[in-house]
Each structure stands twice: as structure tokens, then as C-alpha cells.
Amino acid sequence: MLLNEEIIAHTQVLLDSYARLVGNELVQRSGDIADEAAQLFAAPFVVVSHGTQVDPVLNYGNQTALDLWEMSWEQLTQTPSRKTAEPMHRDERAQMLAQGRKRGYIDNYQGIRISSTGRRFQIHRAIIWNLTDESGQAVGQAATFSDWDFLNDSPY
């Protein structure tokens, strides 16, 4: 995937918002924003984000996220984020996101998600945080996690 200016700028929002709210860095910051974007995209943990629409659409997923959800960049960035969870888990997911909006971030979240091919997995110890631009305007929410288990009832 080509890291264009828009993606590089969004990566800075992801990294800056995370550092500000959580107090840690997602990747080692070098001051080279293209390098930081490449590091985040290649990271061995999931990072995904969505915008602020009423039914938010995913607007970022690193390679680990693309692999886990079994999607291309083009597919992911056209997917309403609610569709990363099965219908019976969407209310719980929505409550978690609302809680995150109020508190700024939440950590130690776990939940069941589903890939584009129906492969189910449980995520563990996820951090969900609010994204704000340089002016402090809300621009979405993001999540990161490095621990998940595929569920036995998956068709794989």
C-alpha cells in the first residue's frame, strides 16, 4: 500500500492522540512522519480507526489489521466499522465505543470480531482511544491490540 500524504497525516493524528491520552508511544517517534507512518503500517499489532460519521466507516488499518480482517485497503476503507463485529455483538461494541468517547480512552477491552470471510476471533487487552486533530476537534476513534485468539467455531 502506498503511504500518501493523507495517510501520513492521519498516522500523525493516530500517534499524537494515543501519546496524549495513553501516555505511551505506539511506535518509536523519529520526527520523520513518513517513516513513522511506515512503522505503524508494518507494526506487528493491529491498529484500526474510523471517522465521526453517524455510522462510522473505517479509515485506517495497518497491515496486521488488513490480514486479520482479511481485507484489502480498499475494502477496509469502505467498511462501516460496526461490520467488524457480528450483529449480536454490535450493541456491546457500541457501548464500549460510547464509553471511550466519554473517557478519552479505555484499555483492557475484549470482544469478539469477525473477518470478511466469517472467521471469528476474540481480541484481548485492546486499547480504544479518541482521535483529535491539531485544533482539538474530534475526528474519530482508534483501537490497537496485539493479542487475539481464533475461535473454534470458525470455519477454519
ABEGO torsion letter per residue (X at the ends): XBBBAAAAAAAAAAAAAAAAAAGBBABBBAGBAAAAAAAAAABABBBBBBBABABBBBABBBAAAAAAAGBBAAAAAABBAAAABBAAAAAAAAAAAAAAAAAGBBBGBBBBBBBAAGBBBBBBGBBBBBBBBAAGBBAEBBBBBABBBBBAABAX
